[in-house]
Amino acid sequence: MSMKTKKEFERVVPQTVGISVKAIMKLLDQLEGEYTEIHSIMVMRHDKIALEGWWAPYSPDIKHMMMSASKTFSGTAIGIACHEGILSLEDRLVDLLPQYIPDPCPENLKKVTVRDLMTMSSGSDREVPVDESWPQNYFEQTNFAYEPGTSFLYNNAPATLLAKILAEKTGQSLPGFLKEKLFEKIGIDPENITWFTAPDGTSFASGGLHCKSEDLLRLMRLYLHHGKWDGEEILSEQFVDFATSPQVDSSNIFGYAKLDLFSDNVFGYGGMMWISHDDLGYRAEGAYGQFGIVVPKLDLIIAITQSSTESPVSQTTLDQVWEFVETIKDEPVQEEETMIRALNDRLARLCVKKQPKGCADPIDIPCHEFMTEGKGVTPAVLFYDPIRLRTEAQNRKGMTSFRFEKKNGLLTLDALINGHRYPIPVFTNGLYVPMELDEMIYTKDVLVSGYWSTTNELTVRFRWIETGFTKELRFLFEENECIVSEQMVTGDDPDLKTKIVYQEEK
């Protein structure tokens, strides 16, 4: 099937659709705060793009890891399958995947339906990892303690289990099914979509999607239009109503009652979709602040990608968005033309926070090679592990030796990573240099920059451009040794922080 001509959206001045430039400026100020690193924002109202911005080095054509916003794409695939009669929300899990059902079968498991998987209410009281033994371990380790449909547990297994069911019923992978049934119809280029897989080859439907900011916006527009695109019904209106309205109580999100970090996650869960508070619609949501927000009463869609360092779900971003939404009017806003020029100038200069230029007079780096003691650091391996392949991650030791070379003013980190030698250029003025590292599971494209934080400490930052992840390595040179510390910049996972000592090779 050939792809339809992509529908290009009209771009308008925000005041014409009731959005104040002053309110936009305030929102941009907030999004550029210390707690997060904003990568993109798109605002659509009345089917017109009123605001779009990307913070360099991110850009409109670069894919971004959607994290758990991937679940909404996966749920959409199930909705299409239901619309075409391939599946039903009432189909039972034991009938769909009989080869994995234990004997004897727990009574609650016998009752689990596609609907229960879509709403994270299968009756499980624990999260079972999607690992090397999946999906068999899901049925062996899950304690179906509750009546299906009565107890909410947010976890990753249900969406990937649904992708497994879809593959069994259609003979197609999740991306292949969506390419034919969704992407080519709503203007998403399937060749620019990547989706990594679980160990058994099933698409990791819970968090493995990489797509553009506009792709996320297009998906949410389909829901805003009740499942129709240019007159074609892709999803039934009944399914859209199901997916975008509260189906289960989520007030005990992650086992905590209404914590500030998750205060917007307690208003119910639909079908692979979060429900917003106070009649503010629904949203796709992914860790570290990936959002596809729909406010139907305002005919409004907001897509955001970022790298939050405050919390996995970035509640602060949602608070700022709701404050912005309250300013939107039903009629055009009157503002001076200078405001538009100021906004356009700002959007043209958007950039992530630049690294410092550092010390002007650093020490000369020793030319000899430094070797690890025991294990390596991981600038280019599986530092984010959504499918929990801990064994694989432990076997990949990362950088086991390195040396620095300085030539023609350019500093090169010559590193041995998992048996492969990589010359990594490092400009020490904070500028990013693009390169490829083959040791990543889902993206090879990385930007590298560096600066001297002191005369004898060099900081090198690795930014995986198709994700929200960044890692810093700090090299502290002391006589004949170098102390290297590594830290994830995104998130605050102590398991990702290590300190390793390198000795001069004898």
Phi, psi and omega in degrees: 000127179280147182288135176297158173299126185295129177285115177271133182276146177291136174261132182226161171291131188303326181300331183291341178246026173080018181249122182282134175296323178301318178293323177296315180301318178295318179298316178299319176303316182292317182293336179269018179289180186285335188284344186214167172237104182284138180249324179199156171212139172226135179236124178242132172224136183053039179066020179236138178281116181258342180204136173207135180204142176232136182268110180307139015273006177282151185209168183303329186267357181272130175291156179223139179292123186275352183052226185285354169297343173302328182301325181292322173297316180296317177298326177297321177300319178294320177299319177296316179299322176294318180298327182267003177080010179285323180225169171225148177299337182267359176299139182271143180300321182295334178274334184276324180231061186296334183294343182254357186284127181289159177233115006282154181270126176304145184299320180291327177297324179301336186263350185294130181242172173303321178302316181294323176292319179297330184257011180056038183227046182284353181099001179288148175247013180207155175270130179254126184292147172272087187237202185299333183263012181276146006268000183303320183292337178300316182281331180279327186259342181286129174263101181284075190281339187239157172300127179305139180089358185250340186226126183270131172220106179287122179201174189270338186297318186303315182296317180291327174296321177294324175296323176297315178299315180300316179297321179294322184279330187246342186075011181242149171289164177302310178298322180295318178297314181291329177303312183284318191266342186227299190305312184290345181268330185251012172088022175263125180286109183294338179286346179255019178250132171234150184208108183283167192243159171285167184303332181272005179095351177290139177302134177283085190290345184277339185191014188260009186275137169241123178209174180279161178302318181292330177298317178296317178299319180298318178299315182292331175296324177301318179290320178301327179265025172060032175091004182253146176223116182051042177088348179269131178274106180269321174240145175287151178297327178296319178293317179301317178300318178298311185293329190253013177233153185296124179251341183208149179287123180247018187294343177257040184308129179055024178084004181239139182271110170052049173289150181303325182295336185231027188296337178270004179255015185251010185258016176110157179234137179263229176256093185056039181209139175272146179260131180273164185276160170052048175061032179262017170089226190206171184200147161278141186214134178230155182306151180065019167094037174265123186225137165237100190255130178238127175241090187302322183296340177254001183053052192230138173229136176231124176248132182223135167237144183194183176226090183283137175251359182275313181199158181302329184255355175053064177299327181300319177301315179298318178301318180292321178296316180297323176298318177295317182301324180297341182272349186287133184254161176280341181241163178303149181259136179265116177219159181292148180300331180298331179295318178297316179298320179295320178295313180300320178296319180294316180297328180287341185247012182299137181202142174297160182302123183286148175285152179295154177287338173082191184293135183280340186228071181284167176288162171283128182282132176303143183275346183287162182275141177256138184244148179284155170254098176096288183226165184257165171277167189235067178288345188220019181248200191284067185284335170248124193234073186293332180260010167058045175276068186297322181298313178298315181299320180290329180284339181268100191282348179078219185278118184254346172202161179198161169210156177253141175233135179242120183213130179054037177082357181257131177265129180241125172272105180268104191242140172264110184240114179051042176085357179247136180272125180239117169277112186252109180290137181228106170281127185267025176249014178091351181284148180269140176243125180280145174199176177243135171239121187281359188272001179274150181280333186230341176209136180264339187287123183222144173253136184237135174217166180205164174199155176273110178285328169222180182295337181236015177233118179256128176254126178241128183248131176252121181242113178277106197292337179264014177225179173264016190256140179220139177231143177247135169248131178245122182254112179255110183270123180223106181052245184260021178221164178226127177262123184246128174240143180236147181206134170291132175278321177279131179075187183214057182269110183297338178294344182261008179247121179223165175226124186231138181257133178250136179248154175298133179295130182274000000 
